[in-house]
């Protein structure tokens, strides 16, 4: 081959290469790439994220009513998430066994002592005239209400104590749930060893439970006032429990993101309609037969989703890695 022919063929190859390099991509591909790199709009989901996070972001920025509805229904969404990801089931075994054991102890003490406790606080009035009959009817109403509230509060105590006993397993389940929700294989961690992380999480749970009981005891003392005291204690006890259950089950995610204890309480307080309704919805789930045994793992999964969205809502918060 002559030098002239070789030079001509080299120029042809160069022209082809230039033609390939400057060719524009199809419109659909260009728009798709732009969508991937453009900033996410309000309430939007990043590629690979679970749709549940988008719904929770919209609710977080919505009205108190929207927040309360979304928070109250979050345990059911967490149950659906579990059923769609059965690979998580092995992570539930030990928390469920702990839950069942605590329930058995709770039911035993309720059956043995709940009625006696109510009668000790307010002795059953004797039947007599019209006024005594009215008081007796009121006593029965208060008695039934006190038993129901005792059942609900005992279940809440099971949740809180279970959070301590099952803390290492909740951390593992929470991290696996976060990976599913964010659609990633790696999530932001503390950078600490497993043992240190476990002790740190356990310490955080103990602090939360101690604060809960320190506030619950004065509320329960209201039961010493017959009638109205029991009603007030019931209402305040349920509100307090809703707050702390919401905090307790957001805690694995918040601790993993190095959120200070004071800030954890602040986050729940600032989003009380949202997180409080989640805690209340979790409490009601305890009353559903069979589902109550899954309540702790479901609460961990729901709390993980809640924690992600609450931290994102902070001004200047960085998106999770």
Helices and strands as residue ranges (DSSP letters): H 3-22, H 27-37, H 51-60, H 64-84, G 86-92, H 93-121, H 130-165, H 167-182, H 194-221, G 222-224, H 228-256, H 261-270, H 272-285, G 291-294, H 295-312
